[in-house]
Amino acid sequence: MRRIRYLDATGAEIKAAVTWYRAHRTTGTAEMFLREISDSITQIAELPNAWPISKVDRRVRVRDLITVVAVAHTSRRPGYWLDRLR
């Protein structure tokens, strides 16, 4: 299994989403969100080549480390996270 690294901005994004879900949604929604993130990251770590390389950014794949740059819902502005790649 590969190591996972979250950018500081990504961690803050996840915490903000959890806080929002706990304040505005039904009981358990925040936990379901966290489970979905965990399950998705596990799938990526186990099969990193199963998803296409973004047309926006091409990077060299590192065999042992996966960096999570953003966790975005569909209401976010597309590409808002691109400056995190620098």
CORJOTA-V247355 format. One record per residue. N is the residue number from 1. RES is the residue in one letter. PHI is phi in degrees with one decimal (NA if undefined). Layout:
BEGIN
N & RES & PHI
N & RES & PHI
END
This chain:
BEGIN
1 & M & NA
2 & R & -85.2
3 & R & -78.3
4 & I & -116.7
5 & R & -126.9
6 & Y & -106.8
7 & L & -65.0
8 & D & -56.0
9 & A & -64.1
10 & T & -68.5
11 & G & -60.3
12 & A & -64.3
13 & E & -63.0
14 & I & -64.7
15 & K & -60.9
16 & A & -64.0
17 & A & -65.3
18 & V & -62.4
19 & T & -59.7
20 & W & -63.9
21 & Y & -59.8
22 & R & -66.9
23 & A & -84.6
24 & H & -118.3
25 & R & -119.5
26 & T & -70.4
27 & T & -56.5
28 & G & 95.0
29 & T & -64.8
30 & A & -62.5
31 & E & -67.3
32 & M & -63.8
33 & F & -59.9
34 & L & -63.4
35 & R & -63.7
36 & E & -62.3
37 & I & -61.8
38 & S & -59.4
39 & D & -62.7
40 & S & -65.0
41 & I & -64.6
42 & T & -61.2
43 & Q & -61.8
44 & I & -63.7
45 & A & -65.1
46 & E & -78.6
47 & L & -135.4
48 & P & -63.7
49 & N & -89.0
50 & A & -76.4
51 & W & -111.1
52 & P & -70.2
53 & I & -71.1
54 & S & -61.3
55 & K & -70.2
56 & V & -77.4
57 & D & -144.6
58 & R & -120.3
59 & R & -126.8
60 & V & -75.3
61 & R & -76.9
62 & V & -103.8
63 & R & -63.1
64 & D & -110.7
65 & L & -135.9
66 & I & -116.9
67 & T & -104.7
68 & V & -90.8
69 & V & -89.1
70 & A & -157.7
71 & V & -126.7
72 & A & -119.8
73 & H & -91.1
74 & T & -69.2
75 & S & -85.3
76 & R & -77.1
77 & R & -64.4
78 & P & -55.2
79 & G & 76.6
80 & Y & -58.0
81 & W & -91.9
82 & L & -57.2
83 & D & -67.1
84 & R & -73.3
85 & L & -80.4
86 & R & -81.8
END
